[in-house]
């Protein structure tokens, strides 16, 4: 455990009905070196979250709990919780992390040292993802691979690039840079407050570092298919720039690059066995299959490489063909929800508009 007098980092965790996760998250950050305080913003939880935090508070003196009583008009719930907690924080650095995120031993000291040695103002991770169910194995890796292509780690970390992104599951930021960017108050209406905050930091001369984070942290984002459907419906439209053409393009691309070669290969093989070996159609089917098979193999190889870089098990590549149509449906549903002007998350309805598109 860290002596509070030596700690420089205020860890800030928003929590709304997180009884399944909050103890693991708090204990994992309490064990880190460099922690000055842990501030949990209990955002009107109606489950056992408050009870668990009260018990943990008797064990962990550095744990402070702030009860959020309401969400002001024009604010997203998470942004309000983070802004409220940050006003009570006293550290030189803030670590914003989610209640479903577990931090590996020694991770904070390692990443803080790296941020300071490289003069980084905001360091964010894309944590490793736990995916125990078939629907998580199918969708979560594919979503993260797609987002890693859109928000390239190297470009976000390049000061000469305009690209900016962050993942709210892990944002380590200098207090001074946070305040210069206007804090969460400046992104209070954004569905993607993490991406929006990163953009503000970079646009004001701050340096970003965005890294694959499976070595340092791990999370399980959703515990039911409904939660996953609701969560990505809320986020995907904004993550794709708030543009329907981007959503449609991504949905078509994932189906064309995964299912089209596979379906064509199956058809070609079927025709090959249906007709005689001397039939021209059979010959054409054989040639077609010879073209499609390398494409299918290449797409599998490319996907294995991409998920491996993000810390997923390589064996999850076999779920690609199940995940592709589900991911496409999620993209289209996110566009539909935003077109209708309303998304829902954790029991709250939020109106969407231009101000909420293109940043978390």
VENMO-V91774 format. One record per pair of residues at least 24 apart in sequence whose C-alpha atoms are under 10 Angstrom apart, sorted by sequence separation. I is the first residue (numbers start at 0). J is the second residue. D is the distance in whole Angstrom. If there is no record, write none. Layout:
BEGIN
I/J/D ; I/J/D
END
This chain:
BEGIN
8/32/9 ; 9/33/9 ; 10/34/7 ; 17/41/9 ; 36/60/9 ; 37/61/6 ; 38/62/6 ; 39/63/6 ; 40/64/6 ; 41/65/6 ; 42/66/6 ; 43/67/6 ; 44/68/10 ; 63/87/10 ; 102/126/9 ; 167/191/9 ; 169/193/9 ; 176/200/7 ; 179/203/8 ; 180/204/10 ; 263/287/8 ; 264/288/5 ; 267/291/9 ; 6/31/10 ; 7/32/9 ; 8/33/6 ; 9/34/6 ; 10/35/8 ; 11/36/8 ; 12/37/8 ; 13/38/9 ; 14/39/7 ; 15/40/8 ; 16/41/8 ; 17/42/10 ; 36/61/5 ; 37/62/5 ; 38/63/5 ; 39/64/5 ; 40/65/5 ; 41/66/5 ; 42/67/5 ; 43/68/6 ; 63/88/10 ; 101/126/9 ; 166/191/9 ; 167/192/8 ; 168/193/9 ; 172/197/10 ; 176/201/9 ; 179/204/10 ; 180/205/9 ; 263/288/7 ; 264/289/8 ; 6/32/7 ; 7/33/6 ; 8/34/5 ; 9/35/6 ; 10/36/6 ; 11/37/6 ; 12/38/6 ; 13/39/6 ; 14/40/6 ; 15/41/6 ; 16/42/8 ; 18/44/9 ; 21/47/10 ; 22/48/9 ; 35/61/7 ; 36/62/6 ; 37/63/6 ; 38/64/6 ; 39/65/6 ; 40/66/6 ; 41/67/6 ; 42/68/7 ; 43/69/7 ; 100/126/8 ; 101/127/10 ; 165/191/9 ; 166/192/9 ; 167/193/5 ; 170/196/10 ; 179/205/9 ; 264/290/8 ; 265/291/9 ; 5/32/9 ; 6/33/4 ; 7/34/6 ; 8/35/5 ; 9/36/5 ; 10/37/5 ; 11/38/5 ; 12/39/5 ; 13/40/5 ; 14/41/5 ; 15/42/5 ; 16/43/8 ; 17/44/8 ; 18/45/10 ; 19/46/10 ; 21/48/7 ; 25/52/9 ; 34/61/9 ; 35/62/10 ; 36/63/7 ; 37/64/8 ; 38/65/7 ; 39/66/8 ; 40/67/6 ; 41/68/9 ; 42/69/8 ; 43/70/9 ; 94/121/10 ; 96/123/10 ; 100/127/9 ; 125/152/10 ; 164/191/10 ; 165/192/9 ; 166/193/6 ; 167/194/8 ; 170/197/9 ; 176/203/9 ; 260/287/10 ; 261/288/10 ; 263/290/10 ; 264/291/6 ; 265/292/10 ; 0/28/10 ; 1/29/8 ; 5/33/7 ; 6/34/5 ; 7/35/5 ; 8/36/7 ; 9/37/6 ; 10/38/6 ; 11/39/6 ; 12/40/6 ; 13/41/6 ; 14/42/6 ; 15/43/6 ; 16/44/5 ; 17/45/9 ; 18/46/7 ; 19/47/9 ; 20/48/9 ; 21/49/10 ; 42/70/9 ; 92/120/9 ; 93/121/10 ; 94/122/9 ; 95/123/9 ; 100/128/9 ; 124/152/10 ; 165/193/5 ; 166/194/7 ; 172/200/9 ; 176/204/9 ; 177/205/10 ; 260/288/9 ; 263/291/7 ; 264/292/6 ; 0/29/7 ; 1/30/7 ; 3/32/10 ; 4/33/9 ; 5/34/8 ; 6/35/4 ; 7/36/9 ; 8/37/9 ; 9/38/7 ; 10/39/8 ; 11/40/8 ; 12/41/9 ; 13/42/7 ; 14/43/9 ; 15/44/5 ; 16/45/6 ; 17/46/8 ; 18/47/5 ; 19/48/8 ; 22/51/7 ; 26/55/9 ; 92/121/10 ; 94/123/9 ; 123/152/10 ; 164/193/7 ; 165/194/5 ; 167/196/10 ; 176/205/7 ; 262/291/9 ; 263/292/9 ; 264/293/10 ; 0/30/5 ; 1/31/7 ; 2/32/8 ; 3/33/8 ; 4/34/9 ; 5/35/7 ; 6/36/8 ; 14/44/7 ; 15/45/8 ; 16/46/5 ; 17/47/8 ; 18/48/5 ; 21/51/8 ; 22/52/7 ; 25/55/8 ; 29/59/7 ; 164/194/5 ; 165/195/8 ; 176/206/9 ; 260/290/9 ; 261/291/7 ; 264/294/9 ; 0/31/7 ; 1/32/5 ; 2/33/8 ; 3/34/7 ; 4/35/7 ; 15/46/9 ; 16/47/7 ; 17/48/6 ; 18/49/8 ; 21/52/8 ; 29/60/10 ; 163/194/7 ; 164/195/8 ; 165/196/8 ; 166/197/9 ; 260/291/5 ; 261/292/8 ; 264/295/8 ; 0/32/7 ; 1/33/6 ; 2/34/8 ; 3/35/5 ; 4/36/10 ; 16/48/6 ; 17/49/9 ; 18/50/9 ; 19/51/10 ; 22/54/10 ; 29/61/8 ; 163/195/8 ; 164/196/8 ; 165/197/6 ; 173/205/10 ; 259/291/9 ; 260/292/8 ; 263/295/10 ; 0/33/9 ; 1/34/6 ; 2/35/8 ; 3/36/7 ; 15/48/8 ; 16/49/9 ; 18/51/7 ; 22/55/8 ; 26/59/9 ; 29/62/8 ; 43/76/10 ; 123/156/10 ; 163/196/9 ; 164/197/6 ; 165/198/9 ; 260/293/9 ; 261/294/8 ; 262/295/10 ; 0/34/9 ; 1/35/8 ; 14/48/8 ; 15/49/10 ; 17/51/10 ; 18/52/9 ; 21/55/10 ; 25/59/9 ; 42/76/8 ; 122/156/9 ; 163/197/6 ; 164/198/7 ; 260/294/7 ; 261/295/6 ; 1/36/10 ; 14/49/9 ; 42/77/8 ; 121/156/10 ; 162/197/9 ; 163/198/5 ; 172/207/9 ; 259/294/10 ; 260/295/6 ; 261/296/10 ; 162/198/8 ; 163/199/9 ; 259/295/9 ; 260/296/10 ; 25/62/8 ; 40/77/9 ; 42/79/9 ; 43/80/10 ; 119/156/9 ; 161/198/9 ; 163/200/9 ; 164/201/9 ; 171/208/10 ; 257/294/9 ; 258/295/9 ; 261/298/10 ; 42/80/6 ; 163/201/7 ; 170/208/10 ; 256/294/9 ; 257/295/7 ; 260/298/9 ; 40/79/9 ; 41/80/8 ; 42/81/10 ; 162/201/9 ; 163/202/9 ; 170/209/9 ; 256/295/9 ; 40/80/6 ; 125/165/8 ; 126/166/8 ; 161/201/8 ; 162/202/10 ; 39/80/9 ; 40/81/7 ; 123/164/8 ; 124/165/7 ; 125/166/6 ; 126/167/10 ; 160/201/10 ; 161/202/8 ; 257/298/7 ; 39/81/9 ; 40/82/9 ; 123/165/5 ; 124/166/6 ; 125/167/9 ; 126/168/7 ; 155/197/9 ; 165/207/9 ; 191/233/9 ; 256/298/7 ; 257/299/9 ; 38/81/10 ; 40/83/8 ; 41/84/10 ; 122/165/8 ; 123/166/6 ; 124/167/9 ; 125/168/7 ; 126/169/7 ; 155/198/10 ; 158/201/8 ; 163/206/10 ; 164/207/8 ; 165/208/9 ; 166/209/9 ; 169/212/9 ; 190/233/8 ; 191/234/7 ; 194/237/10 ; 40/84/6 ; 121/165/9 ; 122/166/10 ; 123/167/8 ; 124/168/7 ; 125/169/7 ; 163/207/8 ; 164/208/9 ; 165/209/7 ; 166/210/10 ; 190/234/7 ; 191/235/10 ; 194/238/8 ; 39/84/7 ; 40/85/10 ; 123/168/8 ; 124/169/5 ; 125/170/10 ; 156/201/10 ; 162/207/10 ; 163/208/9 ; 164/209/7 ; 165/210/9 ; 190/235/10 ; 257/302/10 ; 38/84/6 ; 123/169/5 ; 124/170/7 ; 155/201/9 ; 158/204/8 ; 163/209/9 ; 169/215/10 ; 190/236/10 ; 191/237/7 ; 37/84/10 ; 38/85/8 ; 122/169/8 ; 123/170/5 ; 124/171/9 ; 158/205/8 ; 159/206/10 ; 169/216/8 ; 190/237/7 ; 191/238/8 ; 122/170/6 ; 123/171/6 ; 158/206/6 ; 168/216/9 ; 169/217/10 ; 189/237/9 ; 190/238/9 ; 38/87/8 ; 121/170/7 ; 122/171/5 ; 123/172/8 ; 157/206/8 ; 158/207/7 ; 168/217/9 ; 38/88/7 ; 121/171/6 ; 122/172/6 ; 156/206/7 ; 157/207/8 ; 158/208/9 ; 168/218/8 ; 37/88/9 ; 120/171/8 ; 121/172/4 ; 122/173/9 ; 155/206/9 ; 156/207/5 ; 157/208/8 ; 9/61/10 ; 10/62/9 ; 11/63/10 ; 12/64/10 ; 13/65/10 ; 14/66/10 ; 15/67/10 ; 36/88/8 ; 119/171/10 ; 120/172/6 ; 121/173/7 ; 155/207/7 ; 156/208/4 ; 157/209/10 ; 168/220/9 ; 11/64/10 ; 14/67/10 ; 35/88/9 ; 36/89/8 ; 119/172/8 ; 120/173/5 ; 121/174/10 ; 154/207/10 ; 155/208/7 ; 156/209/6 ; 13/67/10 ; 35/89/8 ; 36/90/8 ; 119/173/8 ; 120/174/9 ; 154/208/9 ; 155/209/6 ; 156/210/8 ; 35/90/6 ; 120/175/9 ; 121/176/8 ; 152/207/10 ; 153/208/8 ; 154/209/9 ; 155/210/9 ; 34/90/9 ; 35/91/9 ; 37/93/10 ; 120/176/6 ; 121/177/9 ; 152/208/8 ; 153/209/8 ; 3/60/9 ; 33/90/10 ; 35/92/9 ; 36/93/10 ; 37/94/9 ; 38/95/10 ; 114/171/9 ; 119/176/10 ; 120/177/9 ; 152/209/5 ; 153/210/8 ; 3/61/7 ; 34/92/10 ; 35/93/10 ; 39/97/10 ; 114/172/9 ; 115/173/10 ; 151/209/9 ; 152/210/6 ; 0/59/10 ; 2/61/9 ; 33/92/10 ; 34/93/10 ; 39/98/9 ; 114/173/9 ; 150/209/9 ; 151/210/9 ; 152/211/8 ; 261/320/9 ; 1/61/10 ; 34/94/9 ; 111/171/8 ; 15/76/9 ; 110/171/8 ; 111/172/9 ; 258/319/9 ; 15/77/9 ; 111/173/10 ; 257/319/8 ; 258/320/7 ; 13/76/9 ; 14/77/9 ; 257/320/7 ; 258/321/9 ; 13/77/7 ; 107/171/9 ; 147/211/9 ; 257/321/10 ; 12/77/10 ; 13/78/9 ; 15/80/10 ; 257/322/10 ; 258/323/8 ; 13/79/9 ; 14/80/8 ; 28/94/10 ; 253/319/10 ; 254/320/9 ; 257/323/7 ; 258/324/9 ; 13/80/6 ; 14/81/10 ; 101/168/10 ; 102/169/9 ; 253/320/10 ; 256/323/9 ; 257/324/9 ; 12/80/9 ; 13/81/6 ; 28/96/10 ; 100/168/6 ; 254/322/10 ; 255/323/10 ; 11/80/9 ; 12/81/7 ; 13/82/10 ; 97/166/10 ; 99/168/8 ; 100/169/8 ; 253/322/10 ; 254/323/6 ; 11/81/7 ; 13/83/10 ; 96/166/9 ; 97/167/7 ; 98/168/8 ; 123/193/9 ; 253/323/6 ; 254/324/7 ; 11/82/10 ; 13/84/8 ; 31/102/8 ; 95/166/10 ; 96/167/6 ; 97/168/5 ; 252/323/10 ; 253/324/8 ; 11/83/10 ; 12/84/8 ; 24/96/9 ; 28/100/10 ; 30/102/9 ; 31/103/9 ; 32/104/9 ; 33/105/10 ; 95/167/7 ; 96/168/5 ; 97/169/7 ; 251/323/10 ; 254/326/9 ; 11/84/7 ; 12/85/10 ; 24/97/8 ; 25/98/8 ; 27/100/9 ; 28/101/8 ; 29/102/10 ; 30/103/9 ; 31/104/7 ; 32/105/7 ; 34/107/8 ; 94/167/10 ; 95/168/7 ; 96/169/5 ; 97/170/10 ; 250/323/8 ; 251/324/10 ; 253/326/8 ; 254/327/7 ; 10/84/10 ; 11/85/7 ; 24/98/6 ; 25/99/10 ; 27/101/6 ; 28/102/6 ; 30/104/7 ; 31/105/6 ; 32/106/9 ; 33/107/7 ; 34/108/9 ; 94/168/10 ; 95/169/6 ; 96/170/6 ; 123/197/9 ; 164/238/10 ; 250/324/8 ; 253/327/7 ; 9/84/10 ; 10/85/9 ; 23/98/8 ; 24/99/6 ; 25/100/9 ; 26/101/9 ; 27/102/5 ; 28/103/9 ; 30/105/8 ; 31/106/7 ; 32/107/7 ; 33/108/6 ; 94/169/7 ; 95/170/5 ; 96/171/9 ; 121/196/10 ; 122/197/9 ; 250/325/10 ; 252/327/9 ; 9/85/8 ; 11/87/10 ; 21/97/9 ; 22/98/8 ; 23/99/8 ; 24/100/6 ; 25/101/8 ; 26/102/9 ; 27/103/7 ; 28/104/9 ; 31/107/6 ; 32/108/6 ; 94/170/6 ; 95/171/6 ; 121/197/7 ; 250/326/7 ; 251/327/8 ; 11/88/8 ; 20/97/9 ; 21/98/5 ; 22/99/9 ; 23/100/8 ; 24/101/5 ; 25/102/9 ; 27/104/7 ; 28/105/10 ; 30/107/10 ; 31/108/7 ; 32/109/9 ; 93/170/8 ; 94/171/4 ; 95/172/8 ; 120/197/10 ; 249/326/9 ; 250/327/5 ; 9/87/10 ; 10/88/8 ; 20/98/6 ; 21/99/7 ; 23/101/6 ; 24/102/7 ; 27/105/10 ; 28/106/9 ; 33/111/9 ; 93/171/6 ; 94/172/6 ; 249/327/8 ; 250/328/8 ; 9/88/6 ; 19/98/9 ; 20/99/5 ; 21/100/9 ; 22/101/10 ; 23/102/9 ; 27/106/10 ; 28/107/8 ; 92/171/7 ; 93/172/5 ; 94/173/9 ; 121/200/8 ; 248/327/10 ; 250/329/9 ; 8/88/9 ; 9/89/7 ; 10/90/9 ; 17/97/10 ; 18/98/9 ; 19/99/8 ; 20/100/8 ; 21/101/9 ; 92/172/6 ; 93/173/6 ; 94/174/10 ; 120/200/8 ; 121/201/9 ; 139/219/10 ; 247/327/9 ; 250/330/6 ; 8/89/8 ; 9/90/5 ; 17/98/7 ; 18/99/10 ; 20/101/9 ; 91/172/9 ; 92/173/4 ; 93/174/6 ; 120/201/9 ; 139/220/9 ; 246/327/9 ; 249/330/8 ; 250/331/7 ; 7/89/8 ; 8/90/5 ; 9/91/8 ; 10/92/9 ; 11/93/7 ; 12/94/8 ; 13/95/8 ; 16/98/10 ; 17/99/8 ; 91/173/6 ; 92/174/5 ; 93/175/10 ; 139/221/10 ; 248/330/10 ; 249/331/10 ; 7/90/5 ; 8/91/6 ; 9/92/6 ; 10/93/6 ; 11/94/6 ; 12/95/6 ; 13/96/8 ; 14/97/8 ; 15/98/9 ; 90/173/9 ; 91/174/5 ; 92/175/8 ; 246/329/10 ; 247/330/8 ; 6/90/8 ; 7/91/5 ; 8/92/5 ; 9/93/5 ; 10/94/5 ; 11/95/5 ; 12/96/5 ; 13/97/6 ; 14/98/6 ; 90/174/7 ; 91/175/8 ; 92/176/9 ; 93/177/8 ; 120/204/9 ; 121/205/8 ; 122/206/9 ; 123/207/8 ; 124/208/8 ; 125/209/8 ; 126/210/9 ; 127/211/8 ; 128/212/10 ; 135/219/9 ; 246/330/6 ; 247/331/7 ; 6/91/9 ; 7/92/6 ; 8/93/6 ; 9/94/6 ; 10/95/6 ; 11/96/6 ; 12/97/6 ; 13/98/7 ; 14/99/9 ; 89/174/9 ; 92/177/9 ; 120/205/6 ; 121/206/6 ; 122/207/6 ; 123/208/6 ; 124/209/6 ; 125/210/6 ; 126/211/6 ; 127/212/6 ; 128/213/8 ; 135/220/9 ; 245/330/10 ; 246/331/7 ; 6/92/10 ; 7/93/9 ; 8/94/7 ; 9/95/9 ; 10/96/7 ; 11/97/8 ; 12/98/6 ; 13/99/10 ; 88/174/9 ; 119/205/7 ; 120/206/5 ; 121/207/5 ; 122/208/5 ; 123/209/5 ; 124/210/5 ; 125/211/5 ; 126/212/4 ; 127/213/4 ; 135/221/8 ; 246/332/10 ; 11/98/10 ; 12/99/10 ; 118/205/9 ; 119/206/5 ; 120/207/6 ; 121/208/6 ; 122/209/6 ; 123/210/6 ; 124/211/6 ; 125/212/5 ; 126/213/5 ; 127/214/7 ; 135/222/9 ; 243/330/10 ; 246/333/9 ; 247/334/9 ; 12/100/10 ; 118/206/7 ; 119/207/6 ; 120/208/8 ; 121/209/8 ; 122/210/8 ; 123/211/9 ; 124/212/5 ; 125/213/7 ; 126/214/8 ; 127/215/8 ; 128/216/9 ; 129/217/7 ; 130/218/9 ; 131/219/9 ; 135/223/9 ; 139/227/9 ; 150/238/9 ; 243/331/9 ; 246/334/7 ; 85/174/9 ; 117/206/9 ; 118/207/9 ; 119/208/7 ; 123/212/8 ; 124/213/8 ; 126/215/7 ; 127/216/6 ; 128/217/6 ; 129/218/6 ; 130/219/7 ; 134/223/9 ; 135/224/8 ; 138/227/9 ; 142/231/9 ; 146/235/9 ; 149/238/9 ; 150/239/10 ; 245/334/10 ; 118/208/10 ; 124/214/10 ; 125/215/10 ; 126/216/5 ; 127/217/4 ; 128/218/5 ; 129/219/5 ; 130/220/9 ; 132/222/9 ; 134/224/7 ; 149/239/8 ; 243/333/10 ; 244/334/10 ; 117/208/9 ; 124/215/8 ; 125/216/9 ; 126/217/5 ; 127/218/6 ; 128/219/6 ; 129/220/8 ; 130/221/9 ; 131/222/10 ; 132/223/9 ; 133/224/10 ; 239/330/9 ; 243/334/6 ; 85/177/10 ; 114/206/10 ; 124/216/8 ; 125/217/9 ; 126/218/7 ; 127/219/9 ; 128/220/8 ; 129/221/10 ; 130/222/10 ; 132/224/9 ; 135/227/8 ; 139/231/10 ; 146/238/8 ; 241/333/10 ; 242/334/8 ; 243/335/9 ; 85/178/10 ; 114/207/9 ; 125/218/10 ; 126/219/10 ; 134/227/9 ; 142/235/9 ; 146/239/9 ; 217/310/10 ; 236/329/10 ; 241/334/8 ; 114/208/8 ; 235/329/8 ; 236/330/7 ; 243/337/10 ; 113/208/10 ; 213/308/9 ; 214/309/10 ; 231/326/9 ; 235/330/6 ; 236/331/9 ; 239/334/10 ; 243/338/9 ; 86/182/10 ; 212/308/10 ; 213/309/7 ; 214/310/8 ; 232/328/10 ; 233/329/10 ; 234/330/9 ; 235/331/9 ; 236/332/9 ; 237/333/9 ; 241/337/9 ; 85/182/8 ; 211/308/7 ; 212/309/7 ; 213/310/5 ; 228/325/10 ; 232/329/6 ; 235/332/9 ; 236/333/5 ; 237/334/9 ; 85/183/9 ; 95/193/10 ; 211/309/6 ; 212/310/8 ; 213/311/8 ; 228/326/10 ; 231/329/7 ; 232/330/7 ; 235/333/6 ; 236/334/6 ; 8/107/9 ; 210/309/9 ; 211/310/8 ; 230/329/10 ; 231/330/8 ; 232/331/9 ; 233/332/9 ; 234/333/7 ; 235/334/8 ; 236/335/9 ; 8/108/10 ; 82/182/7 ; 83/183/9 ; 228/328/10 ; 229/329/9 ; 232/332/6 ; 233/333/6 ; 234/334/10 ; 236/336/9 ; 237/337/9 ; 81/182/9 ; 82/183/5 ; 83/184/9 ; 228/329/7 ; 231/332/9 ; 232/333/4 ; 233/334/9 ; 236/337/7 ; 81/183/7 ; 82/184/6 ; 227/329/9 ; 231/333/7 ; 232/334/8 ; 235/337/10 ; 236/338/10 ; 8/111/9 ; 80/183/9 ; 81/184/9 ; 82/185/10 ; 229/332/10 ; 230/333/10 ; 232/335/9 ; 233/336/8 ; 234/337/10 ; 7/111/10 ; 78/182/9 ; 79/183/7 ; 82/186/10 ; 145/249/8 ; 228/332/9 ; 229/333/9 ; 232/336/7 ; 233/337/8 ; 78/183/6 ; 79/184/8 ; 82/187/9 ; 110/215/9 ; 228/333/9 ; 232/337/9 ; 77/183/9 ; 78/184/7 ; 81/187/10 ; 106/212/10 ; 109/215/9 ; 78/185/9 ; 79/186/10 ; 75/183/10 ; 78/186/7 ; 79/187/7 ; 106/214/8 ; 107/215/8 ; 145/253/9 ; 233/341/9 ; 234/342/9 ; 74/183/10 ; 78/187/5 ; 79/188/9 ; 106/215/5 ; 107/216/10 ; 233/342/6 ; 74/184/8 ; 77/187/9 ; 78/188/8 ; 103/213/9 ; 105/215/8 ; 106/216/8 ; 232/342/7 ; 233/343/7 ; 75/186/9 ; 76/187/9 ; 78/189/8 ; 102/213/10 ; 103/214/8 ; 104/215/8 ; 232/343/8 ; 233/344/7 ; 241/352/9 ; 74/186/9 ; 75/187/6 ; 76/188/9 ; 77/189/10 ; 78/190/9 ; 102/214/9 ; 103/215/5 ; 104/216/9 ; 141/253/9 ; 230/342/9 ; 232/344/9 ; 241/353/8 ; 74/187/5 ; 75/188/5 ; 77/190/9 ; 78/191/9 ; 102/215/6 ; 103/216/5 ; 229/342/8 ; 230/343/8 ; 231/344/10 ; 241/354/10 ; 73/187/7 ; 74/188/5 ; 75/189/7 ; 76/190/10 ; 77/191/10 ; 78/192/7 ; 101/215/9 ; 102/216/4 ; 103/217/8 ; 229/343/7 ; 230/344/7 ; 237/351/10 ; 241/355/8 ; 242/356/8 ; 72/187/10 ; 73/188/6 ; 74/189/8 ; 75/190/7 ; 77/192/8 ; 78/193/9 ; 101/216/6 ; 102/217/7 ; 229/344/6 ; 230/345/9 ; 241/356/5 ; 242/357/9 ; 71/187/10 ; 72/188/9 ; 73/189/10 ; 74/190/10 ; 75/191/9 ; 100/216/7 ; 101/217/5 ; 102/218/9 ; 229/345/9 ; 233/349/9 ; 237/353/10 ; 240/356/6 ; 241/357/5 ; 75/192/9 ; 100/217/6 ; 101/218/6 ; 239/356/9 ; 240/357/4 ; 241/358/9 ; 99/217/9 ; 100/218/4 ; 101/219/9 ; 226/344/8 ; 233/351/9 ; 237/355/7 ; 238/356/8 ; 239/357/7 ; 240/358/8 ; 99/218/6 ; 100/219/7 ; 226/345/8 ; 236/355/10 ; 237/356/5 ; 238/357/6 ; 239/358/9 ; 98/218/9 ; 99/219/6 ; 100/220/8 ; 236/356/7 ; 237/357/4 ; 238/358/7 ; 97/218/9 ; 98/219/10 ; 99/220/7 ; 235/356/10 ; 236/357/8 ; 237/358/6 ; 238/359/8 ; 98/220/10 ; 99/221/9 ; 234/356/9 ; 235/357/10 ; 236/358/10 ; 237/359/8 ; 97/220/9 ; 234/357/9 ; 234/358/9 ; 234/359/8 ; 190/342/10 ; 12/168/9 ; 148/305/9 ; 144/302/8 ; 147/305/9 ; 11/170/10 ; 147/306/10 ; 190/349/9 ; 10/170/10 ; 144/304/10 ; 145/305/9 ; 190/350/10 ; 195/355/10 ; 198/358/8 ; 10/171/9 ; 141/302/8 ; 144/305/6 ; 147/308/10 ; 188/349/9 ; 190/351/8 ; 195/356/10 ; 197/358/9 ; 198/359/10 ; 9/171/10 ; 140/302/9 ; 143/305/9 ; 144/306/6 ; 147/309/9 ; 188/350/10 ; 189/351/9 ; 190/352/10 ; 195/357/7 ; 196/358/8 ; 197/359/9 ; 8/171/9 ; 143/306/8 ; 144/307/10 ; 188/351/9 ; 189/352/9 ; 192/355/9 ; 194/357/8 ; 195/358/4 ; 196/359/8 ; 8/172/9 ; 141/305/9 ; 144/308/9 ; 188/352/9 ; 189/353/9 ; 190/354/9 ; 191/355/7 ; 194/358/5 ; 195/359/5 ; 8/173/9 ; 9/174/9 ; 140/305/9 ; 141/306/8 ; 144/309/8 ; 189/354/6 ; 190/355/5 ; 191/356/8 ; 192/357/9 ; 193/358/7 ; 194/359/5 ; 8/174/9 ; 140/306/6 ; 143/309/8 ; 188/354/7 ; 189/355/4 ; 190/356/7 ; 191/357/7 ; 192/358/6 ; 193/359/5 ; 140/307/10 ; 187/354/10 ; 188/355/6 ; 189/356/7 ; 190/357/8 ; 191/358/4 ; 192/359/3 ; 186/354/9 ; 187/355/9 ; 188/356/10 ; 189/357/8 ; 190/358/6 ; 191/359/1 ; 140/309/8 ; 186/355/9 ; 189/358/6 ; 190/359/5 ; 140/310/9 ; 188/358/10 ; 189/359/5 ; 140/311/7 ; 188/359/9 ; 139/311/10 ; 140/312/10 ; 186/358/8 ; 187/359/9 ; 186/359/8 ; 141/315/10 ; 136/311/9 ; 140/315/8 ; 141/316/9 ; 136/312/10 ; 140/316/9 ; 141/318/9 ; 136/314/10 ; 137/315/8 ; 140/318/9 ; 141/319/7 ; 136/315/6 ; 137/316/9 ; 140/319/9 ; 136/316/9 ; 137/317/9 ; 138/318/8 ; 142/322/9 ; 128/309/9 ; 130/311/9 ; 136/317/9 ; 137/318/5 ; 138/319/8 ; 141/322/7 ; 142/323/9 ; 145/326/10 ; 127/309/7 ; 128/310/8 ; 129/311/8 ; 130/312/10 ; 133/315/10 ; 136/318/7 ; 137/319/6 ; 140/322/9 ; 141/323/8 ; 126/309/8 ; 127/310/6 ; 128/311/7 ; 135/318/10 ; 136/319/9 ; 137/320/8 ; 138/321/8 ; 139/322/8 ; 125/309/8 ; 126/310/8 ; 127/311/7 ; 134/318/9 ; 137/321/6 ; 138/322/5 ; 141/325/10 ; 142/326/7 ; 125/310/10 ; 130/315/9 ; 133/318/8 ; 136/321/9 ; 137/322/4 ; 138/323/8 ; 141/326/7 ; 142/327/10 ; 136/322/8 ; 137/323/8 ; 138/324/9 ; 134/321/9 ; 135/322/9 ; 137/324/10 ; 138/325/7 ; 139/326/9 ; 142/329/10 ; 133/321/9 ; 134/322/8 ; 137/325/8 ; 138/326/6 ; 142/330/10 ; 27/216/10 ; 133/322/9 ; 137/326/9 ; 138/327/10 ; 134/325/9 ; 138/329/9 ; 167/359/8 ; 165/358/10 ; 166/359/9 ; 24/218/9 ; 164/358/8 ; 165/359/9 ; 163/358/10 ; 164/359/9 ; 20/218/9 ; 20/219/9 ; 19/222/9 ; 76/344/9 ; 76/345/9 ; 76/347/8 ; 75/347/9 ; 75/348/10 ; 76/349/9 ; 75/349/8 ; 74/349/9 ; 75/350/10 ; 73/349/9 ; 73/350/9 ; 75/355/9 ; 78/359/9 ; 77/359/10 ; 75/359/10 ; 16/345/8 ; 15/345/8 ; 15/346/10
END
